[in-house]
Amino acid sequence: MAAIDPDPRIESLRKVALVDYLLHIGGMVFTFGTLTLIALVLNYMKRGEARGTWVGSHIDYMIKFWWRWLFWMIGLGLAVGVIGLLTFGLAFIVFGWVLVIPSIIFVIRMVLGLLKLNDGKSIEP
């Protein structure tokens, strides 16, 4: 059970972070990242308000890890695409599954962050 913070502002931010985590996880599982854009926008909207609080660490964590995920998806997508062109499509069949790995790591990291948020603890990036 999450510790109830007596500050209503912190509790409100905690609820927003909870929704953001669920949007990130659900977006990655059901829409392969599309729904996570909504969570990212919410993260950026609440970032200033949450700065300096333990919930702020969660919001910063979600933003940073989303950008890392995007970087890896673009890099791996380009690598598989170039290798695919050079091998006349063979790499798409052989290496296409590699693009799923960053998304699996993303979901795992978001679930771990959600568990820390539920315990009322800040998260280290």
N, CA, C and O atoms as a GROMACS GRO file, in nm:
protein
  500
    1MET      N    1   0.084  -0.118   0.000
    1MET     CA    2   0.000   0.000   0.000
    1MET      C    3   0.088   0.123   0.000
    1MET      O    4   0.187   0.129   0.073
    2ALA      N    5   0.053   0.220  -0.080
    2ALA     CA    6   0.131   0.343  -0.090
    2ALA      C    7   0.112   0.428   0.034
    2ALA      O    8   0.003   0.437   0.091
    3ALA      N    9   0.221   0.491   0.074
    3ALA     CA   10   0.213   0.582   0.187
    3ALA      C   11   0.135   0.706   0.144
    3ALA      O   12   0.162   0.763   0.038
    4ILE      N   13   0.040   0.746   0.225
    4ILE     CA   14  -0.040   0.863   0.193
    4ILE      C   15   0.038   0.986   0.237
    4ILE      O   16   0.070   1.002   0.355
    5ASP      N   17   0.067   1.072   0.143
    5ASP     CA   18   0.139   1.195   0.172
    5ASP      C   19   0.038   1.299   0.217
    5ASP      O   20  -0.065   1.317   0.151
    6PRO      N   21   0.064   1.368   0.328
    6PRO     CA   22  -0.034   1.466   0.376
    6PRO      C   23  -0.048   1.586   0.284
    6PRO      O   24  -0.149   1.658   0.290
    7ASP      N   25   0.050   1.609   0.198
    7ASP     CA   26   0.044   1.722   0.104
    7ASP      C   27  -0.045   1.684  -0.014
    7ASP      O   28  -0.011   1.592  -0.088
    8PRO      N   29  -0.159   1.753  -0.033
    8PRO     CA   30  -0.249   1.716  -0.144
    8PRO      C   31  -0.185   1.737  -0.281
    8PRO      O   32  -0.221   1.668  -0.376
    9ARG      N   33  -0.090   1.831  -0.292
    9ARG     CA   34  -0.022   1.854  -0.420
    9ARG      C   35   0.061   1.731  -0.458
    9ARG      O   36   0.060   1.689  -0.574
   10ILE      N   37   0.132   1.674  -0.360
   10ILE     CA   38   0.213   1.555  -0.386
   10ILE      C   39   0.124   1.437  -0.422
   10ILE      O   40   0.155   1.360  -0.513
   11GLU      N   41   0.013   1.424  -0.352
   11GLU     CA   42  -0.079   1.313  -0.380
   11GLU      C   43  -0.137   1.326  -0.521
   11GLU      O   44  -0.154   1.226  -0.591
   12SER      N   45  -0.168   1.448  -0.562
   12SER     CA   46  -0.218   1.471  -0.697
   12SER      C   47  -0.112   1.436  -0.801
   12SER      O   48  -0.142   1.373  -0.902
   13LEU      N   49   0.012   1.476  -0.776
   13LEU     CA   50   0.122   1.443  -0.867
   13LEU      C   51   0.146   1.293  -0.871
   13LEU      O   52   0.179   1.238  -0.977
   14ARG      N   53   0.131   1.226  -0.758
   14ARG     CA   54   0.148   1.080  -0.753
   14ARG      C   55   0.044   1.012  -0.841
   14ARG      O   56   0.074   0.915  -0.911
   15LYS      N   57  -0.079   1.062  -0.838
   15LYS     CA   58  -0.185   1.004  -0.920
   15LYS      C   59  -0.156   1.026  -1.070
   15LYS      O   60  -0.180   0.937  -1.152
   16VAL      N   61  -0.105   1.145  -1.103
   16VAL     CA   62  -0.069   1.172  -1.243
   16VAL      C   63   0.043   1.078  -1.286
   16VAL      O   64   0.039   1.023  -1.397
   17ALA      N   65   0.144   1.059  -1.201
   17ALA     CA   66   0.254   0.968  -1.234
   17ALA      C   67   0.204   0.825  -1.249
   17ALA      O   68   0.251   0.752  -1.336
   18LEU      N   69   0.108   0.786  -1.167
   18LEU     CA   70   0.048   0.653  -1.178
   18LEU      C   71  -0.019   0.635  -1.314
   18LEU      O   72   0.001   0.534  -1.381
   19VAL      N   73  -0.097   0.734  -1.355
   19VAL     CA   74  -0.163   0.729  -1.485
   19VAL      C   75  -0.059   0.726  -1.597
   19VAL      O   76  -0.075   0.653  -1.695
   20ASP      N   77   0.047   0.806  -1.582
   20ASP     CA   78   0.153   0.807  -1.683
   20ASP      C   79   0.219   0.671  -1.697
   20ASP      O   80   0.241   0.623  -1.809
   21TYR      N   81   0.252   0.608  -1.585
   21TYR     CA   82   0.312   0.474  -1.591
   21TYR      C   83   0.218   0.376  -1.661
   21TYR      O   84   0.261   0.298  -1.746
   22LEU      N   85   0.090   0.382  -1.626
   22LEU     CA   86  -0.006   0.290  -1.689
   22LEU      C   87  -0.021   0.318  -1.839
   22LEU      O   88  -0.036   0.225  -1.918
   23LEU      N   89  -0.017   0.446  -1.876
   23LEU     CA   90  -0.023   0.479  -2.020
   23LEU      C   91   0.102   0.430  -2.093
   23LEU      O   92   0.093   0.378  -2.204
   24HIS      N   93   0.217   0.446  -2.030
   24HIS     CA   94   0.341   0.398  -2.093
   24HIS      C   95   0.337   0.246  -2.110
   24HIS      O   96   0.369   0.194  -2.217
   25ILE      N   97   0.298   0.176  -2.006
   25ILE     CA   98   0.294   0.029  -2.013
   25ILE      C   99   0.187  -0.017  -2.111
   25ILE      O  100   0.214  -0.098  -2.200
   26GLY      N  101   0.066   0.034  -2.096
   26GLY     CA  102  -0.042  -0.005  -2.185
   26GLY      C  103  -0.015   0.036  -2.329
   26GLY      O  104  -0.047  -0.038  -2.422
   27GLY      N  105   0.043   0.152  -2.346
   27GLY     CA  106   0.076   0.199  -2.481
   27GLY      C  107   0.178   0.111  -2.549
   27GLY      O  108   0.168   0.085  -2.669
   28MET      N  109   0.274   0.066  -2.474
   28MET     CA  110   0.378  -0.019  -2.533
   28MET      C  111   0.323  -0.158  -2.563
   28MET      O  112   0.356  -0.218  -2.666
   29VAL      N  113   0.239  -0.209  -2.474
   29VAL     CA  114   0.187  -0.345  -2.492
   29VAL      C  115   0.079  -0.349  -2.601
   29VAL      O  116   0.078  -0.441  -2.683
   30PHE      N  117  -0.011  -0.251  -2.602
   30PHE     CA  118  -0.126  -0.259  -2.692
   30PHE      C  119  -0.113  -0.176  -2.820
   30PHE      O  120  -0.176  -0.211  -2.920
   31THR      N  121  -0.033  -0.068  -2.819
   31THR     CA  122  -0.025   0.016  -2.939
   31THR      C  123   0.119   0.033  -2.987
   31THR      O  124   0.145   0.119  -3.072
   32PHE      N  125   0.211  -0.047  -2.936
   32PHE     CA  126   0.353  -0.044  -2.971
   32PHE      C  127   0.410   0.097  -2.966
   32PHE      O  128   0.484   0.138  -3.056
   33GLY      N  129   0.377   0.170  -2.862
   33GLY     CA  130   0.439   0.298  -2.835
   33GLY      C  131   0.358   0.420  -2.870
   33GLY      O  132   0.392   0.530  -2.826
   34THR      N  133   0.253   0.407  -2.947
   34THR     CA  134   0.176   0.524  -2.989
   34THR      C  135   0.111   0.594  -2.870
   34THR      O  136   0.118   0.717  -2.860
   35LEU      N  137   0.049   0.519  -2.782
   35LEU     CA  138  -0.019   0.576  -2.666
   35LEU      C  139   0.080   0.638  -2.567
   35LEU      O  140   0.042   0.722  -2.486
   36THR      N  141   0.205   0.597  -2.574
   36THR     CA  142   0.304   0.653  -2.482
   36THR      C  143   0.330   0.801  -2.512
   36THR      O  144   0.381   0.872  -2.425
   37LEU      N  145   0.296   0.847  -2.630
   37LEU     CA  146   0.311   0.990  -2.661
   37LEU      C  147   0.222   1.075  -2.572
   37LEU      O  148   0.262   1.184  -2.531
   38ILE      N  149   0.103   1.026  -2.541
   38ILE     CA  150   0.014   1.098  -2.449
   38ILE      C  151   0.078   1.106  -2.311
   38ILE      O  152   0.076   1.210  -2.246
   39ALA      N  153   0.134   0.995  -2.267
   39ALA     CA  154   0.202   0.993  -2.137
   39ALA      C  155   0.321   1.088  -2.136
   39ALA      O  156   0.346   1.156  -2.037
   40LEU      N  157   0.395   1.092  -2.246
   40LEU     CA  158   0.511   1.180  -2.255
   40LEU      C  159   0.468   1.327  -2.245
   40LEU      O  160   0.533   1.406  -2.176
   41VAL      N  161   0.361   1.363  -2.312
   41VAL     CA  162   0.310   1.501  -2.305
   41VAL      C  163   0.268   1.533  -2.162
   41VAL      O  164   0.299   1.640  -2.111
   42LEU      N  165   0.198   1.441  -2.096
   42LEU     CA  166   0.159   1.461  -1.956
   42LEU      C  167   0.282   1.476  -1.867
   42LEU      O  168   0.284   1.558  -1.775
   43ASN      N  169   0.385   1.395  -1.893
   43ASN     CA  170   0.508   1.405  -1.815
   43ASN      C  171   0.569   1.544  -1.827
   43ASN      O  172   0.607   1.605  -1.727
   44TYR      N  173   0.576   1.594  -1.949
   44TYR     CA  174   0.634   1.727  -1.970
   44TYR      C  175   0.546   1.836  -1.908
   44TYR      O  176   0.599   1.936  -1.858
   45MET      N  177   0.414   1.819  -1.910
   45MET     CA  178   0.325   1.918  -1.852
   45MET      C  179   0.341   1.927  -1.700
   45MET      O  180   0.332   2.036  -1.644
   46LYS      N  181   0.365   1.815  -1.634
   46LYS     CA  182   0.374   1.812  -1.488
   46LYS      C  183   0.517   1.819  -1.437
   46LYS      O  184   0.539   1.824  -1.316
   47ARG      N  185   0.614   1.821  -1.526
   47ARG     CA  186   0.754   1.818  -1.484
   47ARG      C  187   0.792   1.938  -1.396
   47ARG      O  188   0.856   1.920  -1.292
   48GLY      N  189   0.753   2.056  -1.435
   48GLY     CA  190   0.786   2.176  -1.358
   48GLY      C  191   0.722   2.176  -1.220
   48GLY      O  192   0.785   2.212  -1.120
   49GLU      N  193   0.596   2.135  -1.215
   49GLU     CA  194   0.524   2.130  -1.087
   49GLU      C  195   0.583   2.026  -0.992
   49GLU      O  196   0.581   2.045  -0.871
   50ALA      N  197   0.634   1.918  -1.048
   50ALA     CA  198   0.685   1.808  -0.965
   50ALA      C  199   0.832   1.823  -0.930
   50ALA      O  200   0.883   1.748  -0.846
   51ARG      N  201   0.901   1.918  -0.991
   51ARG     CA  202   1.045   1.935  -0.967
   51ARG      C  203   1.072   1.954  -0.817
   51ARG      O  204   1.006   2.034  -0.751
   52GLY      N  205   1.169   1.880  -0.767
   52GLY     CA  206   1.208   1.890  -0.626
   52GLY      C  207   1.132   1.798  -0.533
   52GLY      O  208   1.160   1.794  -0.413
   53THR      N  209   1.038   1.722  -0.586
   53THR     CA  210   0.964   1.626  -0.503
   53THR      C  211   1.008   1.485  -0.540
   53THR      O  212   1.074   1.464  -0.642
   54TRP      N  213   0.970   1.389  -0.458
   54TRP     CA  214   1.006   1.251  -0.489
   54TRP      C  215   0.930   1.202  -0.612
   54TRP      O  216   0.978   1.113  -0.683
   55VAL      N  217   0.813   1.258  -0.638
   55VAL     CA  218   0.738   1.220  -0.758
   55VAL      C  219   0.807   1.276  -0.883
   55VAL      O  220   0.799   1.217  -0.990
   56GLY      N  221   0.874   1.389  -0.867
   56GLY     CA  222   0.947   1.448  -0.978
   56GLY      C  223   1.054   1.355  -1.034
   56GLY      O  224   1.081   1.356  -1.154
   57SER      N  225   1.113   1.274  -0.946
   57SER     CA  226   1.213   1.177  -0.993
   57SER      C  227   1.149   1.074  -1.086
   57SER      O  228   1.212   1.029  -1.181
   58HIS      N  229   1.026   1.037  -1.059
   58HIS     CA  230   0.954   0.941  -1.145
   58HIS      C  231   0.922   1.004  -1.281
   58HIS      O  232   0.936   0.940  -1.384
   59ILE      N  233   0.879   1.129  -1.279
   59ILE     CA  234   0.844   1.196  -1.404
   59ILE      C  235   0.969   1.214  -1.491
   59ILE      O  236   0.964   1.190  -1.611
   60ASP      N  237   1.079   1.257  -1.429
   60ASP     CA  238   1.205   1.268  -1.504
   60ASP      C  239   1.250   1.134  -1.559
   60ASP      O  240   1.300   1.125  -1.671
   61TYR      N  241   1.234   1.030  -1.480
   61TYR     CA  242   1.271   0.894  -1.518
   61TYR      C  243   1.193   0.850  -1.642
   61TYR      O  244   1.250   0.794  -1.736
   62MET      N  245   1.062   0.874  -1.642
   62MET     CA  246   0.979   0.834  -1.756
   62MET      C  247   1.019   0.909  -1.882
   62MET      O  248   1.024   0.851  -1.991
   63ILE      N  249   1.046   1.038  -1.868
   63ILE     CA  250   1.086   1.119  -1.985
   63ILE      C  251   1.220   1.069  -2.040
   63ILE      O  252   1.232   1.045  -2.160
   64LYS      N  253   1.318   1.054  -1.954
   64LYS     CA  254   1.451   1.011  -1.998
   64LYS      C  255   1.446   0.872  -2.062
   64LYS      O  256   1.509   0.849  -2.165
   65PHE      N  257   1.372   0.781  -2.000
   65PHE     CA  258   1.372   0.647  -2.055
   65PHE      C  259   1.294   0.639  -2.185
   65PHE      O  260   1.326   0.556  -2.270
   66TRP      N  261   1.191   0.723  -2.205
   66TRP     CA  262   1.119   0.724  -2.332
   66TRP      C  263   1.213   0.767  -2.445
   66TRP      O  264   1.212   0.707  -2.552
   67TRP      N  265   1.294   0.871  -2.420
   67TRP     CA  266   1.387   0.916  -2.522
   67TRP      C  267   1.494   0.812  -2.551
   67TRP      O  268   1.537   0.797  -2.665
   68ARG      N  269   1.537   0.742  -2.448
   68ARG     CA  270   1.634   0.634  -2.470
   68ARG      C  271   1.573   0.523  -2.556
   68ARG      O  272   1.638   0.471  -2.646
   69TRP      N  273   1.449   0.488  -2.528
   69TRP     CA  274   1.379   0.385  -2.605
   69TRP      C  275   1.370   0.428  -2.752
   69TRP      O  276   1.396   0.349  -2.842
   70LEU      N  277   1.332   0.554  -2.775
   70LEU     CA  278   1.320   0.603  -2.912
   70LEU      C  279   1.455   0.599  -2.984
   70LEU      O  280   1.462   0.559  -3.100
   71PHE      N  281   1.561   0.640  -2.915
   71PHE     CA  282   1.696   0.635  -2.974
   71PHE      C  283   1.731   0.493  -3.017
   71PHE      O  284   1.779   0.472  -3.129
   72TRP      N  285   1.707   0.395  -2.929
   72TRP     CA  286   1.739   0.256  -2.962
   72TRP      C  287   1.652   0.203  -3.076
   72TRP      O  288   1.700   0.129  -3.162
   73MET      N  289   1.524   0.241  -3.078
   73MET     CA  290   1.437   0.195  -3.186
   73MET      C  291   1.482   0.252  -3.321
   73MET      O  292   1.482   0.180  -3.421
   74ILE      N  293   1.519   0.379  -3.324
   74ILE     CA  294   1.566   0.438  -3.450
   74ILE      C  295   1.698   0.374  -3.492
   74ILE      O  296   1.716   0.338  -3.608
   75GLY      N  297   1.790   0.361  -3.398
   75GLY     CA  298   1.920   0.301  -3.430
   75GLY      C  299   1.908   0.158  -3.478
   75GLY      O  300   1.967   0.121  -3.580
   76LEU      N  301   1.833   0.078  -3.406
   76LEU     CA  302   1.816  -0.061  -3.448
   76LEU      C  303   1.736  -0.072  -3.577
   76LEU      O  304   1.764  -0.157  -3.661
   77GLY      N  305   1.636   0.016  -3.593
   77GLY     CA  306   1.557   0.015  -3.716
   77GLY      C  307   1.642   0.048  -3.837
   77GLY      O  308   1.628  -0.015  -3.942
   78LEU      N  309   1.729   0.147  -3.823
   78LEU     CA  310   1.820   0.181  -3.933
   78LEU      C  311   1.917   0.067  -3.963
   78LEU      O  312   1.942   0.034  -4.079
   79ALA      N  313   1.970   0.008  -3.858
   79ALA     CA  314   2.065  -0.103  -3.878
   79ALA      C  315   1.998  -0.221  -3.948
   79ALA      O  316   2.052  -0.276  -4.043
   80VAL      N  317   1.881  -0.259  -3.901
   80VAL     CA  318   1.809  -0.371  -3.964
   80VAL      C  319   1.769  -0.333  -4.106
   80VAL      O  320   1.774  -0.417  -4.196
   81GLY      N  321   1.728  -0.207  -4.127
   81GLY     CA  322   1.690  -0.164  -4.261
   81GLY      C  323   1.806  -0.168  -4.359
   81GLY      O  324   1.791  -0.217  -4.471
   82VAL      N  325   1.922  -0.117  -4.318
   82VAL     CA  326   2.039  -0.118  -4.407
   82VAL      C  327   2.084  -0.261  -4.436
   82VAL      O  328   2.110  -0.297  -4.551
   83ILE      N  329   2.092  -0.342  -4.331
   83ILE     CA  330   2.131  -0.482  -4.351
   83ILE      C  331   2.027  -0.554  -4.437
   83ILE      O  332   2.061  -0.640  -4.518
   84GLY      N  333   1.900  -0.519  -4.417
   84GLY     CA  334   1.795  -0.579  -4.498
   84GLY      C  335   1.807  -0.545  -4.645
   84GLY      O  336   1.786  -0.630  -4.731
   85LEU      N  337   1.841  -0.420  -4.672
   85LEU     CA  338   1.860  -0.381  -4.812
   85LEU      C  339   1.980  -0.451  -4.874
   85LEU      O  340   1.977  -0.491  -4.990
   86LEU      N  341   2.087  -0.465  -4.796
   86LEU     CA  342   2.208  -0.529  -4.847
   86LEU      C  343   2.189  -0.680  -4.868
   86LEU      O  344   2.257  -0.740  -4.951
   87THR      N  345   2.098  -0.739  -4.794
   87THR     CA  346   2.077  -0.884  -4.804
   87THR      C  347   1.947  -0.917  -4.876
   87THR      O  348   1.897  -1.030  -4.868
   88PHE      N  349   1.892  -0.818  -4.946
   88PHE     CA  350   1.769  -0.838  -5.024
   88PHE      C  351   1.653  -0.887  -4.938
   88PHE      O  352   1.578  -0.976  -4.980
   89GLY      N  353   1.638  -0.831  -4.819
   89GLY     CA  354   1.525  -0.864  -4.733
   89GLY      C  355   1.548  -0.975  -4.634
   89GLY      O  356   1.465  -0.996  -4.546
   90LEU      N  357   1.657  -1.046  -4.645
   90LEU     CA  358   1.683  -1.157  -4.553
   90LEU      C  359   1.696  -1.108  -4.409
   90LEU      O  360   1.652  -1.176  -4.316
   91ALA      N  361   1.756  -0.993  -4.390
   91ALA     CA  362   1.777  -0.941  -4.254
   91ALA      C  363   1.645  -0.907  -4.186
   91ALA      O  364   1.634  -0.916  -4.064
   92PHE      N  365   1.544  -0.867  -4.264
   92PHE     CA  366   1.414  -0.838  -4.202
   92PHE      C  367   1.357  -0.962  -4.136
   92PHE      O  368   1.294  -0.953  -4.031
   93ILE      N  369   1.378  -1.074  -4.197
   93ILE     CA  370   1.329  -1.201  -4.142
   93ILE      C  371   1.415  -1.245  -4.024
   93ILE      O  372   1.364  -1.289  -3.922
   94VAL      N  373   1.547  -1.234  -4.040
   94VAL     CA  374   1.640  -1.283  -3.938
   94VAL      C  375   1.651  -1.189  -3.820
   94VAL      O  376   1.652  -1.235  -3.705
   95PHE      N  377   1.659  -1.057  -3.845
   95PHE     CA  378   1.687  -0.962  -3.738
   95PHE      C  379   1.569  -0.874  -3.699
   95PHE      O  380   1.583  -0.790  -3.610
   96GLY      N  381   1.456  -0.890  -3.760
   96GLY     CA  382   1.340  -0.806  -3.730
   96GLY      C  383   1.295  -0.814  -3.585
   96GLY      O  384   1.247  -0.715  -3.530
   97TRP      N  385   1.311  -0.930  -3.524
   97TRP     CA  386   1.270  -0.948  -3.384
   97TRP      C  387   1.354  -0.863  -3.289
   97TRP      O  388   1.312  -0.839  -3.176
   98VAL      N  389   1.470  -0.817  -3.332
   98VAL     CA  390   1.558  -0.735  -3.248
   98VAL      C  391   1.488  -0.606  -3.208
   98VAL      O  392   1.515  -0.552  -3.101
   99LEU      N  393   1.398  -0.558  -3.290
   99LEU     CA  394   1.326  -0.435  -3.259
   99LEU      C  395   1.230  -0.450  -3.141
   99LEU      O  396   1.183  -0.350  -3.087
  100VAL      N  397   1.201  -0.571  -3.101
  100VAL     CA  398   1.110  -0.594  -2.988
  100VAL      C  399   1.185  -0.580  -2.855
  100VAL      O  400   1.123  -0.548  -2.754
  101ILE      N  401   1.313  -0.603  -2.854
  101ILE     CA  402   1.391  -0.603  -2.729
  101ILE      C  403   1.384  -0.470  -2.654
  101ILE      O  404   1.357  -0.472  -2.534
  102PRO      N  405   1.405  -0.353  -2.720
  102PRO     CA  406   1.395  -0.228  -2.644
  102PRO      C  407   1.256  -0.206  -2.583
  102PRO      O  408   1.243  -0.147  -2.476
  103SER      N  409   1.153  -0.254  -2.651
  103SER     CA  410   1.017  -0.238  -2.599
  103SER      C  411   0.993  -0.326  -2.477
  103SER      O  412   0.924  -0.286  -2.384
  104ILE      N  413   1.049  -0.446  -2.478
  104ILE     CA  414   1.038  -0.533  -2.360
  104ILE      C  415   1.110  -0.471  -2.241
  104ILE      O  416   1.059  -0.471  -2.130
  105ILE      N  417   1.229  -0.417  -2.266
  105ILE     CA  418   1.305  -0.351  -2.159
  105ILE      C  419   1.227  -0.229  -2.109
  105ILE      O  420   1.224  -0.203  -1.989
  106PHE      N  421   1.165  -0.155  -2.200
  106PHE     CA  422   1.085  -0.037  -2.164
  106PHE      C  423   0.973  -0.077  -2.068
  106PHE      O  424   0.955  -0.013  -1.964
  107VAL      N  425   0.900  -0.180  -2.102
  107VAL     CA  426   0.788  -0.224  -2.018
  107VAL      C  427   0.839  -0.268  -1.880
  107VAL      O  428   0.779  -0.233  -1.778
  108ILE      N  429   0.947  -0.343  -1.877
  108ILE     CA  430   1.003  -0.388  -1.750
  108ILE      C  431   1.042  -0.269  -1.664
  108ILE      O  432   1.010  -0.265  -1.545
  109ARG      N  433   1.110  -0.171  -1.723
  109ARG     CA  434   1.153  -0.052  -1.646
  109ARG      C  435   1.033   0.028  -1.595
  109ARG      O  436   1.036   0.080  -1.484
  110MET      N  437   0.927   0.038  -1.676
  110MET     CA  438   0.809   0.112  -1.632
  110MET      C  439   0.736   0.038  -1.519
  110MET      O  440   0.686   0.102  -1.427
  111VAL      N  441   0.731  -0.093  -1.525
  111VAL     CA  442   0.668  -0.170  -1.417
  111VAL      C  443   0.748  -0.154  -1.288
  111VAL      O  444   0.690  -0.137  -1.181
  112LEU      N  445   0.881  -0.160  -1.297
  112LEU     CA  446   0.964  -0.141  -1.178
  112LEU      C  447   0.946   0.000  -1.120
  112LEU      O  448   0.940   0.016  -0.998
  113GLY      N  449   0.936   0.100  -1.206
  113GLY     CA  450   0.911   0.236  -1.160
  113GLY      C  451   0.775   0.249  -1.095
  113GLY      O  452   0.760   0.317  -0.994
  114LEU      N  453   0.676   0.183  -1.152
  114LEU     CA  454   0.540   0.185  -1.096
  114LEU      C  455   0.538   0.124  -0.957
  114LEU      O  456   0.470   0.174  -0.867
  115LEU      N  457   0.612   0.016  -0.938
  115LEU     CA  458   0.619  -0.047  -0.806
  115LEU      C  459   0.684   0.047  -0.703
  115LEU      O  460   0.638   0.054  -0.589
  116LYS      N  461   0.788   0.118  -0.743
  116LYS     CA  462   0.852   0.214  -0.652
  116LYS      C  463   0.758   0.330  -0.621
  116LYS      O  464   0.752   0.377  -0.507
  117LEU      N  465   0.685   0.376  -0.721
  117LEU     CA  466   0.589   0.484  -0.699
  117LEU      C  467   0.483   0.438  -0.600
  117LEU      O  468   0.445   0.514  -0.511
  118ASN      N  469   0.436   0.317  -0.614
  118ASN     CA  470   0.334   0.263  -0.525
  118ASN      C  471   0.387   0.252  -0.381
  118ASN      O  472   0.310   0.266  -0.286
  119ASP      N  473   0.517   0.229  -0.367
  119ASP     CA  474   0.577   0.222  -0.232
  119ASP      C  475   0.609   0.360  -0.176
  119ASP      O  476   0.651   0.372  -0.062
  120GLY      N  477   0.589   0.466  -0.255
  120GLY     CA  478   0.617   0.601  -0.209
  120GLY      C  479   0.764   0.636  -0.208
  120GLY      O  480   0.806   0.723  -0.131
  121LYS      N  481   0.844   0.570  -0.292
  121LYS     CA  482   0.987   0.593  -0.298
  121LYS      C  483   1.025   0.664  -0.427
  121LYS      O  484   0.961   0.645  -0.530
  122SER      N  485   1.129   0.746  -0.418
  122SER     CA  486   1.180   0.809  -0.540
  122SER      C  487   1.255   0.703  -0.621
  122SER      O  488   1.284   0.594  -0.572
  123ILE      N  489   1.285   0.738  -0.744
  123ILE     CA  490   1.352   0.642  -0.831
  123ILE      C  491   1.482   0.705  -0.880
  123ILE      O  492   1.488   0.824  -0.909
  124GLU      N  493   1.584   0.622  -0.888
  124GLU     CA  494   1.714   0.668  -0.938
  124GLU      C  495   1.719   0.642  -1.088
  124GLU      O  496   1.684   0.533  -1.132
  125PRO      N  497   1.761   0.741  -1.167
  125PRO     CA  498   1.765   0.723  -1.312
  125PRO      C  499   1.867   0.624  -1.360
  125PRO      O  500   1.879   0.601  -1.480
   0.00000   0.00000   0.00000
